[in-house]
Amino acid sequence: MEKKPCCGARRDTVLTGDALLLSRATAVPRAEDAVMQELRAALLPVPGGIFEMGARRSTFADDGDSPRRKVKLAPFRMAPATVTNDEYARFVAATGYRTVAEQEGWAFVFHLLLPDAEAWPESPPGARWWRKVDGACWSAPEGPGSDLAGRGDHPVVQIAWYDALAYCTWSGLSLPTEAQWERAARGGLAKRKFPWGDEMMPGGAFAMNTFQGTFPHHNTAEDGWIGTAPARSFQPNGYGMYNMTGNVWEWVADRFAPHPAPGRLPDVDPVGPEAGQARVQRGGSYLCHVSYCDRYHVHSRTRNDPDSSVGNAGFRVCAPA
C-alpha cells in the first residue's frame, strides 16, 4: 500500500521546553485520598498472562507494528473508557493546571469542525485538513466560540502527552504501557483485527467511530458522529473496554520505536525504549478511513511529539492489580 502518514498532526514547535513541561506535569498536587480511591475503584481488571502483540505484517512499514511477538504481562486494572471532558474538568478545577495548548495559545482543529476553516489558513505540511487555531484547547476544542456543552461524556481532546501525565500525577494512576493497552484492547481475543473480531461491521452494524465518506472533504457520519462520540459508545469488548479502536487516538507511556524482533521467550512487562522524543498513540480515531489512515485496529499505532495537541487524541488510565 502507498505510504501515507497518520491523520494526526505534529506541533513541530516547542515554545515552553520539554524539561519545563515535564516538571509542570509532575508537580501537580495529588488528589485527596478519597478521590484517588474512587478513581481507582472505577478501573476494571485485565488478566495477566502471555499474548501475541502486533500484526503479522504492517500495512504501513514505518508504524513498526509487526511482526507479532509474545508478551507476558502481570495483571493490571484499566479504565473502561478514555478520560472524559467532565473528568478532566474536575482535575483542572482541583489543581488549576493549564495544558500545553493553553500555555502556547493554539492547537490543531480538523477543518470540517470549524465554521470557517479558511479563517485559519495555517496547516502542518501535507495535512491541509488540520488548521492551527488560536485559542483552541481542551475546554474550547474548536477554538473561540466553542465549548463542551453536551460533550461532558465525550473524550477530552487537545491533550498533549504531558497533559495526560499531569492528570496521572493528580489521580495516582498511570498511562498504560503500549503492551498493557493492546492486551486490554484485544479483550481476550487472539490474532483478531478488532476488539470484537475480524469484521469491521459485525452483523452490518457500526462498532466504532471512524470517518465515512470521502476523506478529508466529506464525512457522511453514518456511524452517528462527525467528531468525537461519547467515551462509552458502542459495545465494550470482552474485558469491558469501550472504544479501543476509533474515536480518539490514546497516548500511552512508551516512547516510539518499531516493535523488536520476537525472541525465543516472551518479553516480560515491556516498557518501550529508554530514549527518544516521540511517544506512542494507539487505536486510531474518528478520522481514520480505509482510503488514507487505515489505522483503526487493535495493533495499530502512530507517534507524536509529547507537546502536540490535536482534536483527535486523548488518553485512558490504568493501575497495578
Secondary structure as UniProt FT lines:
FT   HELIX           18..26
FT   HELIX           33..41
FT   STRAND          44..46
FT   STRAND          49..53
FT   HELIX           61..63
FT   STRAND          69..73
FT   STRAND          76..78
FT   HELIX           85..95
FT   HELIX           100..104
FT   STRAND          106..110
FT   HELIX           111..113
FT   HELIX           117..119
FT   TURN            125..126
FT   TURN            128..129
FT   STRAND          130..134
FT   TURN            138..139
FT   TURN            141..142
FT   TURN            144..145
FT   TURN            149..150
FT   TURN            152..153
FT   HELIX           161..171
FT   HELIX           178..186
FT   TURN            187..188
FT   TURN            195..196
FT   HELIX           202..204
FT   STRAND          213..214
FT   TURN            215..217
FT   STRAND          218..219
FT   TURN            222..223
FT   TURN            231..232
FT   TURN            238..239
FT   STRAND          249..255
FT   STRAND          267..268
FT   STRAND          279..282
FT   TURN            286..287
FT   TURN            290..291
FT   TURN            298..299
FT   STRAND          301..304
FT   TURN            306..307
FT   TURN            311..312
FT   STRAND          313..315
FT   STRAND          318..320
//
